[in-house]
């Protein structure tokens, strides 16, 4: 699964791509529009690819 994220706020930020595979994928559920904090930055999920 590939998750495309962008930070919340003004600016034309480059997207961050997260890739999950194998046993980590089973408990991991996401939806477009969800927000999470990583490295003191709030990220928004823009796209989820299988």
C-alpha positions as CSV (number, residue, x, y, z in Angstrom):
1,X,0.0,0.0,0.0
2,X,1.3,3.5,-0.8
3,X,0.0,6.6,1.0
4,X,0.5,10.1,-0.4
5,X,0.6,12.9,2.3
6,X,1.0,16.6,2.3
7,X,1.5,18.9,5.3
8,X,-1.4,21.1,6.4
9,X,-1.1,24.8,6.0
10,X,-0.2,27.3,3.3
11,X,2.5,26.7,0.8
12,X,3.2,24.4,-2.1
13,X,4.7,21.6,-0.2
14,X,6.1,18.5,-1.9
15,X,4.1,15.3,-1.2
16,X,5.6,12.6,1.1
17,X,5.1,9.0,0.0
18,X,4.9,6.2,2.6
19,X,5.0,2.6,1.5
20,X,3.8,-0.3,3.7
21,X,4.1,-4.0,2.9
22,X,4.2,-7.3,4.7
23,X,3.1,-7.9,8.3
24,X,3.0,-4.2,9.1
25,X,0.1,-3.8,6.7
26,X,-2.5,-5.9,8.6
27,X,-3.3,-3.5,11.5
28,X,-2.8,-0.3,9.4
29,X,-6.0,1.4,8.1
30,X,-6.2,4.9,6.6
31,X,-8.6,7.0,4.7
32,X,-8.2,10.1,2.5
33,X,-8.5,13.3,4.6
34,X,-7.2,11.8,7.8
35,X,-4.6,13.8,9.7
36,X,-1.6,12.5,11.7
37,X,1.5,14.1,13.3
38,X,4.9,13.0,12.3
39,X,8.0,15.0,13.3
40,X,6.0,17.9,14.8
41,X,4.3,18.4,11.4
42,X,0.6,17.7,10.9
43,X,0.1,15.7,7.6
44,X,-3.1,15.1,5.6
45,X,-3.6,11.9,3.6
46,X,-4.3,12.9,0.0
47,X,-4.3,9.5,-1.8
48,X,-4.1,5.8,-1.0
49,X,-2.9,3.4,-3.6
50,X,-3.1,-0.4,-3.3
